[in-house]
Amino acid sequence: MISVVCGTNRPNNLSSKVASHFCSILEKEGAIVNYFSLEQLPKGFPEGDLYGERTIQFKEVMETHVERFPKLVFVVPEYNASFPGVFKSFLDAMPKETLQNKKIALIGTSTGRGGNSRGIDHLTNILHYLGSQVFHDKLLVSSMLQVLSDDGFKDPRIIQSMELMAKKFISY
């Protein structure tokens, strides 16, 4: 069982297309998959969900989309040479032990040429601190405006990389 989390709450974001496509690949490989986008976070997040306080709505998000899954995939766009603040708040609102020993794969996305490599490195450090087992094979999808269309990816190498990553992560 794998939960794929799109790490932004920006409406109509490109990362959600990557996350959805990765879900399809995982399902094709036989995995049971859940999808969650930070667009679905409860209204008022994070004000009521930090510093040890948790709203019932956020607890439900954690139970439904994170806690019951031994494996997670975070699809995270680049914002200001790192990742979105709402994603950091999402991590900060979780009890520290939530991600301990979970196997987590990372996919970075960007409209630039780096594929969010800095943000993925930053996130890797945070996840190691939280006790997660970060999957070694990270996927960086860059130049999103050029490689992604309404019909999917224009570059078959990206699809091949996603398929290979999915197979490896399922057996991880």
JOJOCOR-V521388 format. One record per residue. SS is DSSP state (~ for helix, > for strand, _ for the rest). Layout:
# JOJOCOR-V521388
SS / SS
This chain:
# JOJOCOR-V521388
_ / > / > / > / > / > / _ / _ / _ / _ / _ / _ / _ / _ / ~ / ~ / ~ / ~ / ~ / ~ / ~ / ~ / ~ / ~ / ~ / ~ / ~ / ~ / _ / _ / _ / _ / > / > / > / > / > / ~ / ~ / ~ / _ / _ / _ / _ / _ / _ / _ / _ / _ / _ / _ / _ / _ / _ / _ / ~ / ~ / ~ / ~ / ~ / ~ / ~ / ~ / ~ / ~ / ~ / ~ / _ / _ / _ / > / > / > / > / > / > / > / _ / > / _ / _ / > / _ / _ / ~ / ~ / ~ / ~ / ~ / ~ / ~ / ~ / ~ / _ / _ / ~ / ~ / ~ / ~ / _ / _ / _ / > / > / > / > / > / > / > / _ / _ / _ / _ / _ / _ / _ / ~ / ~ / ~ / ~ / ~ / ~ / ~ / ~ / ~ / ~ / ~ / ~ / ~ / _ / _ / _ / > / > / _ / _ / _ / _ / > / > / > / _ / _ / ~ / ~ / ~ / ~ / > / > / _ / _ / > / > / _ / _ / ~ / ~ / ~ / ~ / ~ / ~ / ~ / ~ / ~ / ~ / ~ / ~ / ~ / ~ / ~ / ~ / _
